[in-house]
C-alpha cells in the first residue's frame, strides 16, 4: 500500500469517526452526516480523474517516448555525439506529447530538426556511409511517390510546403532501414569535412544532366525552381529520383563527391 493511499484511507476513516460522533452528540441527522462524509469523497474523485490521473498518465507517456527514442538506431548515437541537439529533440518531443500528440506522431515530427546535422555529417562521412544513406533516401522517395507524389515533393522540399512524418506514413521496415543508415553515417563521419573535387563533380553532373535531358527535356530546369507555383510537382519528384539514382550509379567515391558538392552548393 502506498503512503498516499494509506494517508487517504486514514483521513476518510477519521472523517467517518467524526461524523458518527457528531450524529450521536449533536442534532446532526444521519442523512446530513452522509452528505458531510460523501462530499469530500466525491470532490477527491473528481480531482483524481479529471486532473491527477491524466497528468500522471501523460508524464508516463512522455518518459516512455523519450526512453524509446533513446533506443532507436541513430538517435541512441546522437545523444552521445550531439548532446545539445539531443536535449532540443527530447524537449520538443515532450512538448508535443504534452500538447496531446500521439507518441509515434510526435517522434516522427523530429526529423526536420535533424536536417542540418545530417547535412553536416554527409560532408564529413565516408563514401560508403554517404552513398548508403542517400540510397535509403531514394527508396523513401520512391515509396512516397507511389503513395502520393505530393508527399514525395514535401519530403524533398519541406521548406516549400512542409515535411512528411515518415514514421506514420512509411512502413516500419523502411523507417528502421533509414534510422540504421543514419546511425552508420553518424558513426562514420569524424571531422573534418571530406575533400571536394569540384571539377570532377562538375563533369559528373554535366554527364548525368545530359542523360536526364534525353528523357525530360527542358522540364529538367524545374529542379531549380521548386517553389514556383507552375512547377509540376509529380514530375519534379520523378526527376529527383532519376537524378539521385543516376548519381548513385557512379562509383562510390565519385557519387559521394558529387553529393557533397551539391550539399555545399545548396548551403551557399
N, C-alpha and C positions, 0 to 999 in steps of 0.2 A: 504494500500500500504506500503510495507516495505521500510525502509530508503535506502537500497541498490538499490531497483528498482527506487525509486524517484531520487536518485543521477544519476543513469544510464540514465534515460529519460531526466533529466536536461542537462546532458553532451551532449547527442546527439542533443537536441534542440539547445544548444549553438553552436555546430559544424555546424548544418544546417544554423543557422543565419549567422555565419562567412562565410560559403561558398556562401550564397546569396549576402552578401556584397562584397565579392571578385569578383564574377561574374559581379556585377554592376559597380565596381570601377576599375577593372583591365582587362587585356586581357584574363583572365581565361574563358575558354569556358564552356558551360553547361555540356557537357559530361565529361570534366575534373573535374568539380565540383562534379558531381555524383560519380566519382571514389573516390575522396577525402572523400566524405561522407560515401560511402558504404564500403570502405576498413576497417575502424575500426569496423564497424558493423559485417563484415564477420569474422574478427580476433577475436572479442569478442565472437561470436557464436562458433567458433572452440574451443576457450579456455574453454567455458562453457560446451559444450557437450563432449569434449574429456578429460577434467581434473576435473573441479569443480563439475559438477553434479555426475559423477561416484564416486568421493570420498565422497561426501555428502551422497549418497545412501549407500555406504559401511559403513560409520560411523553410519548411522541409523540402518543398519542390525546388526552391532556389538552391539549396545546399546540394541536393541530388543532381541538379542540372550542372552546377559548377564541377562537382566530382566526376560526372560523366564526361564533361568536356576535357577534363584533365587526363582522361584515359584514352581519348581519341588519338589516332595516329596524326602526327603533325602538331596538334595542339599540345600533346604531352612533351614534345621537344621545345615548343615555343615558350612555355612557361619558364624554362630554364635559360634559354638563349635570349629571350626578349622580355624580361620581367615587367618593364614599363608597359609594353603593349599587352601583355597578359593581364595586367591589372585593369587596363581600359576595357578589354574584352569581357572580363568577369563582371565589371561594373555595369557594362551595357547589357549583358545577359540578365543580371539581377534586376535592373531597371525594367526591362521588357517583361519579365515574368511577374514582377510586382504590378505592372500595368495590365496584366491579365492575358498575355500571350502564352500559348502552349509552349512547353519547354523546347520541343523539336523545332517549332517555327522560330522561336527566339534564337536558338543556336544557329539556325540557317541564315539569319539576318546578319551574322557577324562577318560574313565573307567580305563585305565591302570594306571593312576595316583592315582586311588582310592585304589588299591590293598593293599598297605601297611597299610593304616588307617583301612580298613575293617578287615584285619587280626588282627590288634591290638584290635579292638572292639570285634571280635569273642572271643578273650582271656578274655575279661572283661564282655561280655554281659551275660544277664540272660539266663538260659537254654532255655526258650521258644523263646526268640529272636534269639538265635543261631540256634536252630532247624528250626524255620520258615524261616530264611534267606537261610540256606543250602537247605531246601526243595524247595524253589523257584529256586535256582541254579540248582537243579536236573531237574526241569521242563524245564529250559533253555537248559540243556544238551540234554534232550530228543527231544526237538523241533529242535535243531541244527542237531542232529543225523539223524532226519527224512529228513531234507533238504539236508545234505551232511555230512557224518562222518568226513570229513576233517575239516569242520567248528567246529565241536564238539571238535576235537583234538586241534585246535588252541585256542579255548576257555579255555580248560583245561591247556594247556601248552603254554602260549603266549611267554615264554622265548625261546621256541624251534623254533616256526615258525610264531610268530606274533599273536596278538589277533584278536578278531572279533568285528566289530562295531554292537552292538546289536540293537541300535536304527534304523538302516537301514536294519537289517536282520530279526529281530523277530517281531511278531505282537505287536501293540501298547499296547494291553491289558496286555501282558506278561511283557513288559518293565515297564508299570505302576506298576504291581504287584511287580516287583523286586525293584523298587525305594521305594515303600511303605515298603517293608521288610527291606530295607537299613535304612529307617527313623526309624523304630521301633528298629533296632539294635543300631543306634546312640543314640536314646533317652533312651535306657535301657542298657547302658554299662558304668556306672561310674567306676572310678578307685577304687581299684586296680584290678589286674587280679584275676579271679576266681581260687580257689584252685584246684590243679590237683590230682586225684587219679591215679597215674601211673600204679599201679598193676592192678586195675580194668580195666583200659583202655587196658592194655596188654592182659588180659584174654578175654575181649570182642572182641578184634581184632583177636585173635587166633581162637575163635569160628566162627567168620564171614569168615575168610580166609578158614577155614576148609569147610564151606558150599560152598563158591565160588569155591573151588578146585574141588568139585564134578562136576561142570559144565565146568570149564575152564582148569583144569589140570595144567600142567607146564607152559602153556601160561600165567598164572596169574603173573609169575615173570616179565613179560614185564612192569608191572606197575612201576617197579623200574628203567626202562631203557627207558624213553620216547624219549630221543634224539637219540637212536640207529636207524640207517637207516633201520635195518632189522625188526623193530617193525611193526606189523600190526596195523595201526592207527585206522582202523574201529573197530577192536576187542578191542583195548585199550579204546576207548570211551565207548563201551558197558560194558566192565568190570568195568570202573569207575562208570557208572550209577548203576550197580549191587552193587558195594561196598558201595556207599553213600546211596542207597536205603536200604540196609541191616542195615547200621548204624542208619538211621532214624527210622527203625522199632523197635529199642530199646526204653525203657522208656526215656523221655526227659533228665533226669539228666545224665543217662549213655551215651546217644547219644552225648550230649553236651560235656561231659567229654572226650570222645574218639576223638571228632572233635578237641577240644582244644589241646589234646596230639599230634595229627597229625600235627597241625599247628606249635606247639612248636618244634616238631622234625624236620620239614622241614626247620625251621629257624636256626637250629644248624649248 
